[in-house]
Amino acid sequence: MKYKYIINSTNDSSSKFGNCEICNKQVSEVFIQVEQRKYIKPDGEISFTGDKCTTLYGHKECLLNKQRNIHN
């Protein structure tokens, strides 16, 4: 697994967070998706980092469709 994703509801709508960053349409329940990628520390320990990754707001379905292939 090269990437992992955390998706959570903001418990609010487009009126607070703006339109979906993917489709640019209004959202009744905005979700936030945080992407993280695998990182191997110098000591060999496997961890995850947000460096060079994206954080997006929008419809849950739109966010799920933007995920990279997590098995690469």
Buried (B, 14 or more C-beta within 10 A) or exposed (E): EEBBBEEEEEEEEBEEBBBBBBEEEEBEEBBBBBBBBEEEEEEEEEEBEEEEBEEBBBBBEBBEEBBEEEEE
